[in-house]
Amino acid sequence: MVHIFGTNKSIDFKAPRLFTSYFCMLLVLFLMILAAELFGEKEIIFPEIAALSVGCFIAPKLAWSTSYVRMLACISICAILGVLIVIFVPLPLWVQFVLAFMLGQLILFFSRTSFAPMISAISLPVLVQTRGAIYIVAAFFLTLVVILLRLLLEKRGAKPVEAYSPVNVDKKEYFTGFAFRSILVLFIAFLCIRFDVKFCVAPPLLVAFTELTNKKSVALSRWMSVVLLVTLCAFAGAVSRYILCMLFGFPLWSAVVPICLYIILFVKFFGLLLPPAAAMGILSLLIPEDCVIMYPLEVFAGILVLTLFAVIYRKFFVSRIFK
């Protein structure tokens, strides 16, 4: 049995319907990378689609409390805002990045969902300085494809039909967490961008950090597994790209299958279903080639620091102030 990140749900890997789930995940990611290659537009690569695929296809129930309309709307709004920050906010990159992170947290709160991947949707275009509409269109349509496939699985009885219940969060508790996360990311982002190790604050890591600081998340009790799983997924992505694409000259889509297989293998080994970890594997296909070798080390440093601070926050703030 495998524990689902941030919940008390579990998944049985012996279930025969998982093959269909794996196929849907692989299909969406393969088509995304193939389209990016065919059109020569890397902005089509939206790594968080890997997280959505894990949460919608691999998890027995939807990994987040959200409706499909809210999921699509939040991803689209955050993608638009991320690009607009890059174009219209003439401030240093680290300031833009923290602003995007803060806006993502606010949208998450007011959406009344637990759909944290929207934070990555607004942060990614800022980190890589995306200015085109292609990213927005890609984020919208790829999310729509995931939703439609999920609905198809529900219609065929492979997945349960989900009933959305609005998430009610204590305002004082949420905004205490908001302040803690924002101030911490401000300092970390400044240092990482200043010293050109920006993937220490890769957007999926911010999603994981946001989830881990939620007092309802039970994954923090296995924080070492979280660190190792995220790091290994990033390592698998970087190695797959380096060997297949950089050494042997194969196209990027050739790395999708091994990355997915490694993600599934690591999930089974650690017994932890962690959507942001899958996104870290796919993000390795988007970063510049000269960043690939150091990418896993940056990810390891980032998730380790963020997870340790999440432990501190949960232990000294949540457990003592918000009992």
Secondary structure, DSSP 8 states (H G I E B T S, - for coil): -EEETTSS-EE-TT-TTHHHHHHHHHHHHHHHHHHHHHHT-GGG--THHHHHHIIIIISSS-SSS--HHHHHHHHHHHHHHHHHHHHH--S-HHHHHHHHHHHHHHHHHHHTS--TTHHHHHHHHHHTT--SSHHHHHHHHHHHHHHHHHHHHHHTTSS-----------HHHHHHHHHHHHHHHHHHHHHHHHTT-GGGG-HHHHHHHHHHTSTT--GGGGHHHHHHHHHHHHHHHHHHIIIIIIIS---GGGGHHHHHHHHHHHHHHHTEE-HHHHHHHHHTTTS-GGGTTTHHHHHHHHHHHHHHHHHHHIIIIIHHH--
